[in-house]
Amino acid sequence: MTDTSAPAPDISVVLPAYNTERYLERAVRSALDQQGVALEVVIVDDASSDGTAAVAARLAAEDPRVTLAPNPVNRGCGGSRNAGALAARGRWIALLDADDAFAPGRLRRLLDIAEREDLDAVADLLLLYDLTAQELGDTQLEADGRFEVLTPRSLLDSAVNPDAKLNYGLLKPLYRRELVVQGRWLYPEHARHGADFLGFLDTLVAGLRYGLLHEAHYVFSTRIGEKSGAWSSGSVTPVNYRAIAANTHEWIEKYRREAPDIPGLPLEELLAMLETRAEACLKMNRNYGWRTFWTRAWPRHLAWLRSDPRNPPLLARMAVERLLGGRWLHRFGLRRPEAPR
């Protein structure tokens, strides 16, 4: 149990965990080894069916800084982050996924930036990691050390600009816990897919100051390892790009109703950028379905097929296109597969 009489830590690391018994200890150790900050680690076991709960309990027994806030039922990543943040005691919340890790010194660095710049939240860039090979990839993001304050436009641009190197929806921020208590920083629980991006957009539209440091200190396990070429075994949540597209359309309707006043970003442009994001998600859905089929990643592929009744006929259409070739489709009067809406 948490000792409520102890001084509140600087930072509470909120760590949702679902069926990640193989990697949970690595993530927790990377947080506990941070220097220069008083911290706690709040593990939120999201009703796992493997040994995640047992690993979490052992880590809590070994170090009083580790506390447990298990979900009685599966709530998804957004709901687990909210639950962990509400159970936390720190002045700041730091997010950490169970198959990722913090580089040494990350939290002290971000805390210094947040307090110096009077920010509500701050994030850094990702160190791209191959979980199968257990090595950093050779290709990394450009980290020039500059600092910027994010805006709704810069967040949206990172998701729709084909030249963008990083979708800012993947960032793992440090943010003030008081915002959680006030209900101003909560992840949308019903939108299980793409909740990070949509939650970040809401906070920026509401005028919160969210900074980005262009240094890479968050070790992020990529879906496909650059070194090994293998699908990450730590990525256990089924990918559902159609759901992300549907959630994006829900946000389009929400902003159309609320008509927020965003300096420098007219409402119609905001809605158009969100529509572009939804269209991009449908393209990614096609690419993901074909890639999992072609690489024989059968558990992922079957999950993709089951995630939406439109995916099986889409796969058949893509297979026909690749079997016959574009010119034969044209000769027989058939059309290339388009993204179903």
C-alpha positions in Angstrom: 0.0 0.0 0.0 1.0 3.6 -0.6 2.3 5.4 2.5 0.2 8.6 2.4 2.1 10.2 5.2 5.3 10.2 3.2 6.2 13.4 1.3 4.8 13.5 -2.2 7.3 12.6 -4.9 8.3 14.9 -7.7 7.1 12.5 -10.3 4.8 9.6 -10.5 5.6 7.2 -13.4 2.3 5.7 -14.6 2.9 2.4 -16.3 -0.1 0.6 -17.8 0.7 -3.1 -18.3 -1.3 -5.7 -20.3 0.2 -9.1 -20.9 3.8 -7.8 -20.8 5.4 -10.0 -18.1 8.5 -10.4 -20.3 9.3 -6.7 -20.4 7.7 -5.1 -17.4 10.7 -5.4 -15.1 13.0 -3.7 -17.7 10.6 -0.7 -17.9 10.2 -0.4 -14.1 14.0 -0.6 -13.5 14.6 2.1 -16.0 12.3 4.4 -14.0 13.6 3.4 -10.6 17.2 4.1 -11.8 16.4 7.7 -12.7 18.7 10.1 -10.7 18.0 13.5 -9.2 14.2 13.1 -8.7 12.0 11.7 -6.0 9.6 9.3 -7.7 7.1 6.5 -7.5 6.1 4.0 -10.1 2.4 3.2 -10.4 1.8 -0.1 -12.2 -1.7 -0.4 -13.6 -2.2 -4.1 -14.5 -5.0 -3.9 -17.1 -6.6 -7.3 -16.3 -3.8 -9.3 -17.9 -4.1 -13.0 -18.6 -0.4 -13.8 -18.3 2.0 -13.4 -15.4 2.1 -9.5 -15.5 0.3 -9.2 -12.1 2.8 -11.5 -10.4 5.8 -9.6 -11.8 4.2 -6.3 -10.7 3.6 -7.7 -7.2 7.2 -8.9 -6.8 8.6 -5.5 -7.9 6.3 -3.7 -5.4 7.5 -6.0 -2.6 11.1 -5.3 -3.5 10.9 -1.5 -3.7 8.5 0.7 -1.7 8.5 3.2 -4.5 6.5 0.8 -6.6 2.8 0.8 -6.0 0.0 -1.1 -7.7 -3.4 0.2 -9.1 -4.8 -2.9 -10.9 -7.9 -2.6 -13.0 -10.7 -5.1 -12.2 -11.6 -5.2 -15.9 -9.7 -4.3 -19.0 -10.0 -0.5 -19.7 -7.4 -0.1 -22.4 -4.4 2.2 -22.4 -6.3 5.5 -22.0 -8.4 4.3 -19.1 -5.4 2.7 -17.4 -3.4 6.0 -17.7 -6.3 7.9 -16.2 -6.6 5.4 -13.4 -2.9 5.4 -12.6 -2.7 9.2 -12.7 -5.7 9.5 -10.3 -4.0 7.1 -7.9 -0.6 8.9 -8.1 0.8 11.3 -5.6 3.5 13.1 -7.5 3.4 16.7 -8.7 4.0 15.5 -12.2 2.9 12.4 -14.1 5.3 10.6 -16.5 4.0 8.0 -18.9 5.8 4.8 -19.6 4.6 1.9 -21.7 5.5 -1.6 -20.4 7.6 -2.5 -23.5 9.6 0.8 -23.5 12.2 2.3 -21.2 13.6 5.6 -20.0 17.2 6.5 -20.9 19.3 7.6 -17.8 18.6 11.2 -16.7 15.4 11.6 -18.7 13.1 12.6 -15.9 15.4 15.2 -14.3 16.0 16.7 -17.8 12.3 17.1 -18.6 11.4 18.3 -15.1 14.0 21.1 -15.4 12.6 22.2 -18.8 9.0 22.1 -17.6 9.7 24.2 -14.6 12.0 26.6 -16.4 9.5 27.2 -19.2 6.4 27.1 -16.9 4.8 24.3 -18.9 1.8 22.2 -18.3 3.4 19.3 -20.1 6.7 18.5 -21.9 7.9 15.6 -24.0 11.1 14.6 -25.8 11.9 12.6 -28.9 12.0 8.8 -29.2 15.0 6.6 -29.3 13.9 3.9 -31.8 14.6 0.4 -30.3 14.4 -3.1 -31.7 12.9 -5.1 -28.9 13.7 -8.5 -30.5 17.4 -7.6 -31.2 17.5 -5.6 -27.9 19.4 -2.9 -29.7 18.8 0.7 -30.8 18.2 1.0 -34.5 20.8 2.5 -36.8 18.2 5.0 -38.1 17.2 7.6 -35.4 15.3 10.9 -35.4 17.2 14.1 -35.8 17.8 15.5 -32.3 19.2 19.0 -32.5 18.4 20.1 -28.9 16.0 22.9 -29.8 12.9 23.5 -27.8 9.4 24.4 -29.1 6.0 24.9 -27.7 3.5 22.7 -29.6 0.3 24.1 -31.1 -2.8 22.4 -32.6 -1.3 23.1 -36.0 2.1 21.6 -35.3 0.5 18.5 -33.8 -1.9 18.0 -36.7 0.9 18.7 -39.2 3.0 15.9 -37.7 0.1 13.5 -38.5 -0.8 14.6 -42.0 2.5 16.0 -43.5 4.0 13.2 -45.6 7.5 14.6 -44.9 7.0 14.6 -41.1 9.6 12.4 -39.4 7.5 11.7 -36.2 3.8 11.7 -35.4 3.6 13.7 -32.2 0.8 11.5 -31.1 3.5 8.9 -30.1 5.1 11.2 -27.6 5.2 10.2 -23.9 4.8 13.5 -22.0 5.5 14.6 -18.4 2.4 16.6 -17.3 1.1 18.2 -14.1 -1.0 16.0 -11.9 -3.2 18.9 -10.9 -4.5 18.9 -14.5 -5.7 15.3 -14.0 -7.5 16.2 -10.7 -9.1 19.2 -12.5 -10.3 17.0 -15.3 -8.2 18.9 -17.9 -5.8 16.1 -18.9 -7.7 12.8 -19.2 -7.4 10.4 -22.1 -10.6 9.5 -23.9 -11.4 6.0 -22.7 -14.0 5.1 -25.3 -11.5 5.9 -28.1 -9.2 3.0 -27.4 -7.3 3.5 -30.6 -5.5 6.8 -31.2 -6.4 8.2 -27.7 -3.0 9.8 -27.3 -3.3 12.0 -30.3 -6.9 13.0 -29.7 -6.2 13.7 -26.0 -3.1 15.9 -26.9 -5.2 17.8 -29.4 -7.9 18.5 -26.9 -5.3 19.9 -24.4 -3.7 22.1 -27.0 -7.1 23.4 -28.3 -7.9 24.2 -24.6 -4.7 26.4 -24.5 -2.4 24.3 -22.3 1.3 24.9 -22.7 2.9 21.7 -24.1 6.6 21.8 -24.9 8.7 19.5 -27.0 12.5 19.1 -26.4 14.3 17.9 -29.5 16.5 15.5 -27.5 15.8 11.7 -27.5 15.6 10.1 -24.1 12.5 7.8 -24.4 13.4 4.3 -25.6 10.5 3.4 -27.9 10.0 -0.2 -29.1 9.1 0.1 -32.8 6.4 -2.2 -34.2 8.9 -3.8 -36.6 12.6 -3.9 -35.5 15.1 -2.3 -37.8 17.8 -4.7 -36.8 15.9 -7.9 -36.7 13.1 -7.2 -39.2 10.7 -8.9 -36.7 7.4 -7.8 -35.5 7.7 -6.6 -31.9 6.5 -9.2 -29.3 5.9 -6.3 -26.9 3.2 -4.8 -29.1 0.2 -6.8 -27.9 -2.6 -4.4 -28.5 -4.3 -5.2 -31.9 -3.8 -2.5 -34.5 -7.1 -0.9 -35.7 -6.6 1.9 -38.1 -10.3 1.9 -39.0 -11.2 2.7 -35.4 -8.6 5.5 -35.4 -10.3 6.9 -38.5 -13.8 6.6 -37.0 -12.6 8.3 -33.7 -11.1 11.1 -35.8 -14.4 11.6 -37.5 -16.1 11.8 -34.1 -13.6 14.6 -33.1 -14.4 16.4 -36.4 -18.1 16.5 -35.4 -17.2 17.5 -31.9 -15.1 20.5 -33.0 -17.7 21.4 -35.6 -20.3 21.7 -32.8 -18.0 23.4 -30.4 -16.3 25.7 -32.9 -13.2 26.4 -30.7 -11.4 29.7 -31.2 -7.8 28.7 -32.0 -5.4 31.5 -32.8 -3.8 31.0 -36.2 -5.9 28.0 -37.1 -9.3 28.6 -38.7 -11.9 25.9 -37.8 -12.3 24.8 -41.4 -8.6 24.2 -41.7 -8.6 22.2 -38.5 -11.4 20.0 -39.7 -9.7 19.5 -43.1 -6.5 18.4 -41.4 -8.4 15.9 -39.3 -10.1 14.6 -42.4 -6.7 14.1 -44.0 -5.6 12.2 -40.9 -8.7 9.9 -41.2 -8.0 9.2 -44.8 -4.3 8.4 -44.0 -5.5 6.0 -41.4 -7.5 4.1 -44.0 -4.5 3.9 -46.2 -2.4 2.6 -43.3 -5.2 0.0 -42.6 -4.8 -1.4 -46.2 -1.0 -1.4 -45.9 -1.0 -3.1 -42.5 -3.5 -5.8 -43.6 -1.4 -6.6 -46.7 1.9 -6.5 -44.9 0.8 -8.9 -42.1 -0.5 -11.2 -44.8 2.6 -11.1 -46.9 5.0 -11.6 -44.0 2.8 -14.4 -42.6 2.3 -12.6 -39.2 -0.8 -14.7 -38.8 -1.9 -13.7 -35.2 -1.7 -10.0 -36.2 -3.3 -10.7 -39.6 -6.2 -12.7 -38.1 -6.8 -9.9 -35.6 -6.9 -7.4 -38.4 -9.4 -9.5 -40.3 -11.6 -9.9 -37.3 -11.4 -6.2 -36.3 -13.8 -5.0 -39.0 -16.1 -6.9 -41.5 -14.9 -4.7 -44.3 -11.3 -6.0 -44.0 -11.8 -9.5 -45.5 -13.3 -8.2 -48.8 -10.6 -5.5 -48.9 -7.9 -8.2 -48.6 -9.5 -10.1 -51.5 -9.5 -7.0 -53.6 -5.9 -6.2 -52.8 -4.9 -9.8 -53.6 -6.7 -9.7 -57.0 -5.0 -6.4 -57.8 -1.6 -7.8 -57.1 -2.3 -11.0 -58.8 -3.5 -9.5 -62.1 -1.5 -6.3 -62.1 -2.8 -2.8 -62.7 -3.0 -2.9 -66.5 -5.1 -6.1 -66.4 -7.5 -4.6 -63.9 -7.9 -1.7 -66.3 -8.4 -4.1 -69.3 -11.2 -5.9 -67.5 -12.8 -2.7 -66.4 -12.1 -3.2 -62.7 -10.9 -0.4 -60.4 -8.1 -0.3 -57.9 -9.3 -0.9 -54.3 -10.2 2.4 -52.6 -10.6 3.0 -48.9 -14.1 2.0 -47.8 -15.7 4.6 -45.6 
